[in-house]
Amino acid sequence: MTAHPGQQADPAAPTGGTFATPTPQEPRNGRPPVPGPVVLPSAGPAWQVPGQPASPTGDGATAATAPSGAAGAVGAVGAAGAVGAAGAVGAVGAEEPVGGPGQEAAEWGWRGRANRLTGRALTLTATREELVHRAARRRLLRSFSRTMSVVVANPKGGAAKTPTSLIAAATLGFYRGGYTLAWDNNETRGTLGMRAEASTHQQTVVDLLHRIDDFLATTGSVGQLSAYLRPQSARFDVLASDDAAGSMEIIDDEAFRKLWTALCRFYRLIVIDTGNNIRAANWRSATAVADCLVVPTTVQRDVADSGLWMLDHLIRTGRADLAQNAVAIVSCADPKPDTALLDDIVERYRQVVRDVAVIPYDPLIRSGGRIEYDQLAVPTRRAWLMACSSIIDSLGIRDQD
């Protein structure tokens, strides 16, 4: 995509491919219907398995055939879009223009270039693909009545909790313009600070806790708070956990509440990364304040089972509302995932949570090193745009409660 003068290019702008159109969600558990998240394509077709080549059909477009199975039904094996609980969605051509009154002029691809070259004398309409992307971006800009908290949790190690927390905060910060925090609430030694962009200081959440009373009062300013935060290029901040595992043990329920209350004064969205112990005081405190639960998993049966077990635990302990409004994020840790297992995981989660998103393989995430948003692959950023639009929908439901 080429940005207009004075505008920033959208890093998630598609360059071709097919996509799936959204379908409205059916009411679930007495909740009002919510529009299903639109599905943004990757560089290949909507149902292309990551790592498999697409068949070019001209001008960057690709042909797609929807396979059977849950992964095909959600249209996210390769495109990795979030899809609502209504079920399968249909594929349409990426270059199919949208007809009817109120057409929007194209800005992408050859249609957009033609419009600019003719000074709008020739007005070609935007494709469905472009309109889907514009709609998703608009949904990310939803306002809320208070600070909203997103909690990322799965008791199994290796579930991609930290990359999920980091990239969700990066996507939300990038598109919403800041006031977003990623907070490492691991009860031991978390790795959010290690995977975020480097900072000029080593202050952590424990250091902040020692001065938290200043920020609970009116004496603490955002400038003073910045001494404990690690700013990121995607317009969000990171609050890292302490490197000494024992230090994190002091963050009990009371300490968490103080930290959360103070941070709510300075941020509109807080994304909270958690550890593996659901009995830890700070884990219970985080889920108690959660407005949206994000359940990450990889395409591994034991990891997926752990997340489902946690959801069942929440339902049995009186938090069915949190489980039913959750968003599951299935990350492909390998270039060629087991599609049958992916189908099964997606379908099982769809029976429990409000929405499911599939994130394609990305070597930057897999490397275990620092993650910079603009270094992620374009299909990854597109998938996360869709996943975060679903998170925003879940927050919107909670904001109405």
Secondary structure, 3 states (H helix, E strand, C coil): CCCCCCCCCCCCCCCCCCEECCCCCCCCCCCCCCCCCCECCCCCCCCCCCCCCCCEEECCEECCCCCCCHHHHHCCCCCCCEEECCCCCCEECCCCECCCCCCCECCCHHHHHHHHHCCCCCCCECEHHHHHHHHHHHHCCCCCCCCEEEEECCCCCCCCHHHHHHHHHHHHHHHHCCCEEEEEECCCCCCHHHHCCCCCCCCCHHHHHHCHHHHHCCCCCHHHHHHHCEEECCCEEEECCCCCHHHHHHCCHHHHHHHHHHHHCCCCEEEEEECCCCCCHHHHHHHHHCCEEEEEEECCHHHHHHHHHHHHHHHHCCCHHHHHCCEEEEECCCCCCCHHHHHHHHHHHHCCCCEEEEECCCHHHHCCCCCCHHHCCHHHHHHHHHHHHHHHHHHHHHHHC
